[in-house]
């Protein structure tokens, strides 16, 4: 488990170093996750230890939201001051996600030819 955690943290660190070094507008952990995905795709998937460790982390994923929830509670006055902007950004981003998902789905669908015709 320790070596799998080390692998995950190394990819996160690599992503952080690359993102900061190249001044990319992408969070380091996201870039690290992309690097991990590429490494796993090349290697043919995760090893047993990495898979087990990842599943254990995902089982306790809700614990990782505790600091964010605590931060919101500590800064609740700021949320109250900015609720209109927060609500508007939430609605716009939700709508944008729906539109992009619908367009991506439309692009990915292959129309089926009518019966009796060949494509």
DSSP file (Angstrom, degrees, kcal/mol; ACC not computed):
  #  RESIDUE AA STRUCTURE BP1 BP2  ACC     N-H-->O    O-->H-N    N-H-->O    O-->H-N    TCO  KAPPA ALPHA  PHI   PSI    X-CA   Y-CA   Z-CA
    1    1 A X     >        0   0    0      0, 0.0     4,-2.3     0, 0.0     5,-0.2   0.000 360.0 360.0 360.0 -35.4    0.0    0.0    0.0
    2    2 A X  H  >  +     0   0    0      1,-0.2     4,-2.2     2,-0.2     5,-0.1   0.902 360.0  48.6 -66.5 -40.9    2.9    2.4    0.8
    3    3 A X  H  > S+     0   0    0      2,-0.2     4,-2.2     1,-0.2    -1,-0.2   0.870 111.1  51.1 -68.8 -33.9    4.4    2.0   -2.7
    4    4 A X  H  > S+     0   0    0      2,-0.2     4,-2.3     1,-0.2    -2,-0.2   0.914 110.9  47.7 -67.9 -42.1    1.1    2.6   -4.4
    5    5 A X  H  X S+     0   0    0     -4,-2.3     4,-2.5     1,-0.2    -2,-0.2   0.889 110.5  53.1 -62.9 -38.2    0.5    5.7   -2.3
    6    6 A X  H  X S+     0   0    0     -4,-2.2     4,-2.4     2,-0.2    -2,-0.2   0.912 107.9  50.6 -62.8 -42.6    4.0    6.8   -3.2
    7    7 A X  H  X S+     0   0    0     -4,-2.2     4,-2.2     2,-0.2    -2,-0.2   0.934 111.1  48.2 -60.0 -46.6    3.3    6.3   -6.9
    8    8 A X  H  X S+     0   0    0     -4,-2.3     4,-1.9     1,-0.2    -2,-0.2   0.914 113.6  46.7 -61.5 -43.1    0.1    8.4   -6.7
    9    9 A X  H  X S+     0   0    0     -4,-2.5     4,-2.6     2,-0.2    -1,-0.2   0.839 108.9  55.1 -70.1 -32.4    1.9   11.2   -4.8
   10   10 A X  H  X S+     0   0    0     -4,-2.4     4,-2.8     2,-0.2    -1,-0.2   0.913 109.1  47.6 -65.6 -41.7    4.8   11.1   -7.3
   11   11 A X  H  X S+     0   0    0     -4,-2.2     4,-2.3     2,-0.2    -2,-0.2   0.892 112.4  49.7 -66.4 -37.7    2.4   11.6  -10.2
   12   12 A X  H  X S+     0   0    0     -4,-1.9     4,-2.2     2,-0.2    -2,-0.2   0.924 112.5  47.4 -64.9 -42.9    0.7   14.5   -8.3
   13   13 A X  H  X S+     0   0    0     -4,-2.6     4,-2.8     2,-0.2    -2,-0.2   0.910 110.7  51.7 -63.7 -42.6    4.1   16.1   -7.6
   14   14 A X  H  X S+     0   0    0     -4,-2.8     4,-2.5     1,-0.2     5,-0.2   0.918 110.7  48.5 -61.1 -42.9    5.2   15.7  -11.2
   15   15 A X  H  X S+     0   0    0     -4,-2.3     4,-2.7     1,-0.2    -1,-0.2   0.902 112.1  49.1 -62.9 -40.6    2.0   17.4  -12.4
   16   16 A X  H  X S+     0   0    0     -4,-2.2     4,-2.5     2,-0.2     5,-0.3   0.917 111.9  48.1 -65.4 -43.7    2.5   20.2   -9.9
   17   17 A X  H  X S+     0   0    0     -4,-2.8     4,-2.8     2,-0.2     5,-0.2   0.922 115.0  45.2 -63.9 -44.1    6.1   20.7  -11.0
   18   18 A X  H  X S+     0   0    0     -4,-2.5     4,-2.5    -5,-0.2     6,-0.2   0.930 113.7  49.2 -65.9 -45.4    5.1   20.8  -14.7
   19   19 A X  H  <>S+     0   0    0     -4,-2.7     5,-2.4    -5,-0.2     4,-0.3   0.913 118.8  38.3 -62.5 -42.8    2.1   23.0  -14.1
   20   20 A X  H  <5S+     0   0    0     -4,-2.5     3,-0.5     3,-0.2    -1,-0.2   0.888 116.0  52.2 -75.3 -38.4    4.1   25.5  -12.1
   21   21 A X  H  <5S+     0   0    0     -4,-2.8    -2,-0.2    -5,-0.3    -3,-0.2   0.876 119.0  35.1 -65.8 -37.8    7.3   25.3  -14.2
   22   22 A X  T  <5S-     0   0    0     -4,-2.5    -1,-0.2    -5,-0.2    -2,-0.2   0.378 107.3-124.7 -96.5   3.5    5.4   25.9  -17.5
   23   23 A X  T   5 +     0   0    0     -3,-0.5    -3,-0.2    -4,-0.3     2,-0.2   0.911  46.2 176.7  54.3  47.3    3.0   28.3  -15.9
   24   24 A X      < -     0   0    0     -5,-2.4    -1,-0.2    -6,-0.2     4,-0.1  -0.541  39.4-130.7 -83.1 146.8    0.0   26.3  -17.1
   25   25 A X  S    S+     0   0    0     -2,-0.2     2,-0.4     2,-0.1    -1,-0.1  -0.010  81.4  98.4 -84.6  33.7   -3.5   27.3  -16.2
   26   26 A X  S    S-     0   0    0     -7,-0.1    -2,-0.2     2,-0.0     5,-0.0  -0.967  83.0-108.7-121.8 132.9   -4.2   23.7  -15.2
   27   27 A X     >  -     0   0    0     -2,-0.4     4,-2.1     1,-0.1     3,-0.4  -0.336  25.5-126.3 -61.7 141.4   -4.0   22.5  -11.6
   28   28 A X  H  > S+     0   0    0      1,-0.2     4,-2.8     2,-0.2     5,-0.2   0.891 107.5  53.6 -56.2 -45.3   -1.0   20.3  -10.9
   29   29 A X  H  > S+     0   0    0      1,-0.2     4,-2.0     2,-0.2    -1,-0.2   0.858 108.2  51.2 -61.7 -33.0   -3.1   17.4   -9.5
   30   30 A X  H  > S+     0   0    0     -3,-0.4     4,-2.0     2,-0.2    -1,-0.2   0.924 111.7  46.5 -68.1 -43.0   -5.2   17.3  -12.6
   31   31 A X  H  X S+     0   0    0     -4,-2.1     4,-2.3     1,-0.2    -2,-0.2   0.890 111.3  52.6 -64.3 -38.8   -2.1   17.2  -14.8
   32   32 A X  H  X S+     0   0    0     -4,-2.8     4,-2.4     2,-0.2    -1,-0.2   0.877 107.1  52.2 -62.4 -37.9   -0.7   14.5  -12.5
   33   33 A X  H  X S+     0   0    0     -4,-2.0     4,-2.4     2,-0.2    -2,-0.2   0.886 108.9  50.1 -66.5 -38.2   -3.9   12.5  -13.0
   34   34 A X  H  X S+     0   0    0     -4,-2.0     4,-2.4     2,-0.2    -2,-0.2   0.903 110.6  49.7 -64.9 -40.5   -3.5   12.8  -16.8
   35   35 A X  H  X S+     0   0    0     -4,-2.3     4,-2.5     2,-0.2    -2,-0.2   0.906 110.8  49.7 -63.7 -41.3    0.1   11.6  -16.5
   36   36 A X  H  X S+     0   0    0     -4,-2.4     4,-2.6     2,-0.2     5,-0.2   0.912 109.7  51.7 -62.6 -42.8   -1.0    8.7  -14.4
   37   37 A X  H  X S+     0   0    0     -4,-2.4     4,-2.5     2,-0.2    -2,-0.2   0.927 110.7  47.8 -59.8 -45.5   -3.7    7.8  -16.9
   38   38 A X  H  X S+     0   0    0     -4,-2.4     4,-2.3     2,-0.2     5,-0.2   0.915 112.1  49.5 -62.3 -42.8   -1.1    7.9  -19.7
   39   39 A X  H  X S+     0   0    0     -4,-2.5     4,-2.4     1,-0.2    -1,-0.2   0.909 113.3  46.1 -63.3 -41.7    1.3    5.7  -17.7
   40   40 A X  H  X>S+     0   0    0     -4,-2.6     5,-2.8     2,-0.2     4,-1.3   0.863 111.1  52.5 -69.9 -35.0   -1.4    3.2  -16.9
   41   41 A X  H  <5S+     0   0    0     -4,-2.5    -2,-0.2    -5,-0.2    -1,-0.2   0.899 113.3  43.8 -66.2 -39.7   -2.6    3.2  -20.6
   42   42 A X  H  <5S+     0   0    0     -4,-2.3    -2,-0.2     1,-0.2    -1,-0.2   0.900 116.0  47.4 -69.9 -40.7    0.9    2.4  -21.8
   43   43 A X  H  <5S-     0   0    0     -4,-2.4    -1,-0.2    -5,-0.2    -2,-0.2   0.655 116.7-111.8 -77.5 -16.1    1.5   -0.2  -19.1
   44   44 A X  T  <5S-     0   0    0     -4,-1.3    -3,-0.2    -5,-0.1     2,-0.2   0.677  72.0 -39.5  94.5  18.1   -1.8   -1.9  -19.7
   45   45 A X  S   <S-     0   0    0     -5,-2.8     2,-0.1    -6,-0.2     6,-0.0  -0.478  84.5 -48.6 119.1 171.4   -3.6   -1.0  -16.5
   46   46 A X        -     0   0    0     -2,-0.2     2,-0.0     1,-0.1    -6,-0.0  -0.431  54.0-114.6 -78.4 152.3   -2.9   -0.7  -12.8
   47   47 A X     >  -     0   0    0     -2,-0.1     4,-2.4     1,-0.1     5,-0.2  -0.272  36.3 -98.4 -73.6 171.5   -1.1   -3.3  -10.8
   48   48 A X  H  > S+     0   0    0      1,-0.2     4,-2.5     2,-0.2     5,-0.2   0.908 122.3  48.7 -60.7 -44.0   -2.9   -5.2   -8.1
   49   49 A X  H  > S+     0   0    0      1,-0.2     4,-2.5     2,-0.2    -1,-0.2   0.913 112.6  47.1 -66.0 -42.5   -1.4   -3.0   -5.3
   50   50 A X  H  > S+     0   0    0      2,-0.2     4,-2.4     1,-0.2    -1,-0.2   0.895 113.1  49.6 -65.9 -39.3   -2.3    0.2   -7.0
   51   51 A X  H  X S+     0   0    0     -4,-2.4     4,-2.2     2,-0.2    -2,-0.2   0.923 112.6  46.6 -65.4 -44.1   -5.8   -1.0   -7.8
   52   52 A X  H  X S+     0   0    0     -4,-2.5     4,-2.2     2,-0.2    -2,-0.2   0.923 113.9  47.8 -64.3 -44.7   -6.4   -2.1   -4.2
   53   53 A X  H  X S+     0   0    0     -4,-2.5     4,-2.3     1,-0.2    -2,-0.2   0.912 111.5  50.5 -63.4 -42.6   -5.1    1.1   -2.7
   54   54 A X  H  X S+     0   0    0     -4,-2.4     4,-2.4     1,-0.2    -1,-0.2   0.901 109.6  50.4 -63.2 -41.1   -7.1    3.2   -5.1
   55   55 A X  H  X S+     0   0    0     -4,-2.2     4,-1.8     1,-0.2    -1,-0.2   0.897 109.8  50.9 -64.3 -39.4  -10.3    1.3   -4.2
   56   56 A X  H  X S+     0   0    0     -4,-2.2     4,-0.9     2,-0.2    -2,-0.2   0.903 110.6  48.9 -64.3 -40.5   -9.6    1.9   -0.5
   57   57 A X  H >< S+     0   0    0     -4,-2.3     3,-0.6     1,-0.2    -2,-0.2   0.907 110.1  51.3 -64.8 -40.9   -9.1    5.6   -1.1
   58   58 A X  H >< S+     0   0    0     -4,-2.4     3,-1.3     1,-0.2     4,-0.2   0.824 102.2  60.4 -67.1 -30.7  -12.3    5.8   -3.1
   59   59 A X  H 3< S+     0   0    0     -4,-1.8     3,-0.2     1,-0.3    -1,-0.2   0.809 113.1  37.9 -64.8 -27.7  -14.3    4.1   -0.3
   60   60 A X  T X< S+     0   0    0     -4,-0.9     3,-1.2    -3,-0.6     4,-0.5   0.020  79.7 120.1-110.9  25.9  -13.3    6.9    2.1
   61   61 A X  G X   +     0   0    0     -3,-1.3     3,-1.5     1,-0.3     4,-0.4   0.832  64.6  66.6 -61.2 -34.1  -13.6    9.7   -0.5
   62   62 A X  G >  S+     0   0    0      1,-0.3     3,-1.3    -3,-0.2     4,-0.3   0.811  91.4  63.4 -60.9 -28.3  -16.3   11.5    1.6
   63   63 A X  G X  S+     0   0    0     -3,-1.2     3,-1.1     1,-0.3     4,-0.4   0.792  92.7  63.8 -65.3 -26.1  -13.7   12.2    4.3
   64   64 A X  G <  S+     0   0    0     -3,-1.5     4,-0.4    -4,-0.5    -1,-0.3   0.664  95.5  59.4 -73.4 -14.2  -11.7   14.3    1.8
   65   65 A X  G <> S+     0   0    0     -3,-1.3     4,-2.5    -4,-0.4    -1,-0.2   0.549  81.9  85.5 -88.3  -7.6  -14.7   16.7    1.6
   66   66 A X  H <> S+     0   0    0     -3,-1.1     4,-2.6    -4,-0.3     5,-0.2   0.925  87.9  49.5 -61.4 -46.5  -14.5   17.5    5.3
   67   67 A X  H  > S+     0   0    0     -4,-0.4     4,-2.4     1,-0.2    -1,-0.2   0.906 112.1  48.8 -61.3 -38.6  -11.9   20.3    4.9
   68   68 A X  H  > S+     0   0    0     -4,-0.4     4,-2.0     2,-0.2    -1,-0.2   0.922 112.5  47.9 -65.6 -42.7  -13.9   21.9    2.2
   69   69 A X  H  X S+     0   0    0     -4,-2.5     4,-2.0     1,-0.2    -2,-0.2   0.886 111.5  50.6 -63.8 -38.7  -17.0   21.8    4.2
   70   70 A X  H  X S+     0   0    0     -4,-2.6     4,-2.4    -5,-0.2    -1,-0.2   0.903 108.2  52.9 -65.3 -40.9  -15.2   23.2    7.2
   71   71 A X  H  X S+     0   0    0     -4,-2.4     4,-2.0     1,-0.2    -2,-0.2   0.888 108.0  50.6 -61.7 -39.2  -13.9   26.0    5.1
   72   72 A X  H  < S+     0   0    0     -4,-2.0     7,-0.2     1,-0.2    -1,-0.2   0.915 110.9  48.9 -64.6 -41.5  -17.3   26.9    3.9
   73   73 A X  H >< S+     0   0    0     -4,-2.0     3,-1.0     1,-0.2    -2,-0.2   0.884 111.1  49.9 -66.0 -37.2  -18.6   27.0    7.5
   74   74 A X  H 3< S+     0   0    0     -4,-2.4     3,-0.3     1,-0.2    -1,-0.2   0.882 119.6  37.0 -67.7 -37.0  -15.7   29.2    8.6
   75   75 A X  T >X S+     0   0    0     -4,-2.0     4,-1.6    -5,-0.2     3,-0.9  -0.084  75.9 127.6-106.3  33.2  -16.3   31.6    5.7
   76   76 A X  H <>  +     0   0    0     -3,-1.0     4,-2.4     1,-0.3    -1,-0.2   0.821  68.7  61.6 -60.6 -31.9  -20.1   31.4    5.8
   77   77 A X  H 3> S+     0   0    0     -3,-0.3     4,-1.7     1,-0.2    -1,-0.3   0.865 103.3  50.0 -63.1 -34.8  -20.3   35.2    6.0
   78   78 A X  H <> S+     0   0    0     -3,-0.9     4,-1.9     2,-0.2    -1,-0.2   0.877 108.6  52.0 -70.2 -37.3  -18.5   35.5    2.6
   79   79 A X  H  < S+     0   0    0     -4,-1.6    -2,-0.2    -7,-0.2     4,-0.2   0.914 109.4  50.3 -63.0 -41.7  -21.0   33.0    1.1
   80   80 A X  H >< S+     0   0    0     -4,-2.4     3,-0.6     1,-0.2    -1,-0.2   0.867 111.9  48.2 -63.8 -36.3  -23.8   35.1    2.4
   81   81 A X  H 3< S+     0   0    0     -4,-1.7     3,-0.2     1,-0.2    -1,-0.2   0.832 121.5  34.3 -71.7 -32.3  -22.2   38.2    0.8
   82   82 A X  T 3X S+     0   0    0     -4,-1.9     4,-2.3     1,-0.2    -1,-0.2   0.050  77.1 121.0-112.5  24.0  -21.6   36.6   -2.6
   83   83 A X  H <> S+     0   0    0     -3,-0.6     4,-2.6     1,-0.2     5,-0.2   0.828  73.9  54.4 -63.9 -32.0  -24.7   34.2   -2.8
   84   84 A X  H  > S+     0   0    0     -3,-0.2     4,-2.7     2,-0.2    -1,-0.2   0.945 111.2  44.2 -66.8 -46.7  -25.9   35.8   -6.1
   85   85 A X  H  > S+     0   0    0      2,-0.2     4,-2.6     1,-0.2     5,-0.2   0.899 114.8  50.0 -64.2 -40.3  -22.6   35.3   -7.9
   86   86 A X  H  X S+     0   0    0     -4,-2.3     4,-2.1     2,-0.2    -2,-0.2   0.928 112.9  45.8 -63.4 -45.1  -22.3   31.8   -6.5
   87   87 A X  H  X S+     0   0    0     -4,-2.6     4,-2.5     2,-0.2    -2,-0.2   0.915 113.8  48.8 -64.8 -43.5  -25.8   30.9   -7.6
   88   88 A X  H  X S+     0   0    0     -4,-2.7     4,-2.7     1,-0.2     5,-0.2   0.921 112.2  47.5 -63.5 -44.6  -25.4   32.4  -11.0
   89   89 A X  H  X S+     0   0    0     -4,-2.6     4,-2.4     1,-0.2     5,-0.2   0.872 111.7  51.8 -66.1 -35.3  -22.1   30.7  -11.6
   90   90 A X  H  X S+     0   0    0     -4,-2.1     4,-2.0    -5,-0.2    -2,-0.2   0.927 112.9  44.3 -64.6 -45.4  -23.6   27.4  -10.5
   91   91 A X  H  X S+     0   0    0     -4,-2.5     4,-2.4     2,-0.2    -2,-0.2   0.922 115.5  47.0 -66.3 -44.6  -26.5   27.7  -12.9
   92   92 A X  H  X S+     0   0    0     -4,-2.7     4,-2.7     1,-0.2     5,-0.2   0.920 113.8  47.3 -64.9 -43.9  -24.4   28.8  -15.8
   93   93 A X  H  X S+     0   0    0     -4,-2.4     4,-2.2    -5,-0.2    -1,-0.2   0.875 112.1  50.5 -67.6 -35.5  -21.8   26.1  -15.3
   94   94 A X  H  X S+     0   0    0     -4,-2.0     4,-2.2    -5,-0.2    -2,-0.2   0.935 112.7  46.2 -65.2 -45.3  -24.6   23.4  -15.0
   95   95 A X  H  X S+     0   0    0     -4,-2.4     4,-2.4     1,-0.2    -2,-0.2   0.917 112.3  50.5 -62.8 -43.6  -26.2   24.6  -18.2
   96   96 A X  H  X S+     0   0    0     -4,-2.7     4,-2.7     1,-0.2     5,-0.2   0.895 109.6  51.2 -62.3 -39.7  -22.9   24.7  -20.0
   97   97 A X  H  X S+     0   0    0     -4,-2.2     4,-2.5     2,-0.2    -1,-0.2   0.913 110.0  49.4 -63.4 -42.8  -22.1   21.2  -18.8
   98   98 A X  H  X S+     0   0    0     -4,-2.2     4,-2.4     2,-0.2    -2,-0.2   0.916 112.8  47.1 -62.4 -43.4  -25.5   20.0  -20.1
   99   99 A X  H  X S+     0   0    0     -4,-2.4     4,-2.6     2,-0.2     5,-0.2   0.937 114.1  46.1 -65.2 -47.2  -25.0   21.6  -23.5
  100  100 A X  H  X S+     0   0    0     -4,-2.7     4,-2.6     1,-0.2     5,-0.2   0.902 113.4  49.9 -63.8 -40.6  -21.5   20.3  -23.9
  101  101 A X  H  X S+     0   0    0     -4,-2.5     4,-2.5    -5,-0.2    -1,-0.2   0.917 111.3  48.8 -63.8 -43.0  -22.5   16.8  -22.9
  102  102 A X  H  X S+     0   0    0     -4,-2.4     4,-2.3     2,-0.2    -2,-0.2   0.914 113.1  47.1 -63.4 -42.8  -25.4   16.8  -25.3
  103  103 A X  H  X S+     0   0    0     -4,-2.6     4,-2.2     2,-0.2    -2,-0.2   0.906 112.6  49.2 -65.5 -41.2  -23.2   18.0  -28.2
  104  104 A X  H  X S+     0   0    0     -4,-2.6     4,-1.9     1,-0.2    -2,-0.2   0.905 111.5  49.6 -64.2 -40.5  -20.6   15.4  -27.3
  105  105 A X  H  X S+     0   0    0     -4,-2.5     4,-1.6     1,-0.2    -2,-0.2   0.903 109.8  51.0 -64.5 -40.8  -23.2   12.7  -27.2
  106  106 A X  H  < S+     0   0    0     -4,-2.3    -1,-0.2     1,-0.2    -2,-0.2   0.889 111.2  48.3 -64.0 -39.3  -24.6   13.8  -30.6
  107  107 A X  H  < S+     0   0    0     -4,-2.2    -1,-0.2     1,-0.2    -2,-0.2   0.839 112.5  49.1 -68.9 -32.4  -21.1   13.7  -32.1
  108  108 A X  H  < S+     0   0    0     -4,-1.9     2,-0.2    -5,-0.2    -1,-0.2   0.731  90.7  93.9 -81.8 -22.2  -20.5   10.2  -30.7
  109  109 A X     <  -     0   0    0     -4,-1.6     2,-0.6    -5,-0.1    -4,-0.0  -0.501  65.4-147.7 -74.5 137.7  -23.7    8.6  -31.8
  110  110 A X        -     0   0    0     -2,-0.2     2,-0.1     0, 0.0    -2,-0.1  -0.921  21.7-122.2-103.1 123.1  -23.6    6.8  -35.1
  111  111 A X        -     0   0    0     -2,-0.6     2,-0.4     1,-0.1     0, 0.0  -0.408  23.7-128.9 -65.1 137.3  -26.9    7.1  -37.0
  112  112 A X        -     0   0    0     -2,-0.1     3,-0.1     1,-0.1    -1,-0.1  -0.731  23.2-121.2 -87.5 132.4  -28.3    3.6  -37.8
  113  113 A X        -     0   0    0     -2,-0.4     3,-0.1     1,-0.1     6,-0.1  -0.368  36.4 -92.6 -69.7 151.2  -29.2    3.1  -41.4
  114  114 A X    >   -     0   0    0      1,-0.1     3,-1.9     4,-0.1    -1,-0.1  -0.235  57.4 -82.2 -58.7 154.1  -32.8    2.3  -42.2
  115  115 A X  T 3  S+     0   0    0      1,-0.3    -1,-0.1    -3,-0.1     3,-0.1  -0.312 117.2  26.9 -62.3 138.8  -33.6   -1.5  -42.4
  116  116 A X  T 3  S+     0   0    0      1,-0.3     2,-0.3    -3,-0.1    -1,-0.3   0.182 102.0  98.3  94.8 -16.1  -32.7   -3.0  -45.7
  117  117 A X    <   -     0   0    0     -3,-1.9     2,-0.4    -4,-0.0    -1,-0.3  -0.776  63.4-141.4-103.2 149.6  -30.0   -0.4  -46.5
  118  118 A X              0   0    0     -2,-0.3    -4,-0.1    -3,-0.1    -3,-0.0  -0.834 360.0 360.0-104.9 148.2  -26.3   -0.9  -46.0
  119  119 A X              0   0    0     -2,-0.4    -1,-0.1    -6,-0.1    -2,-0.0   0.514 360.0 360.0 -68.1 360.0  -24.1    2.0  -44.8
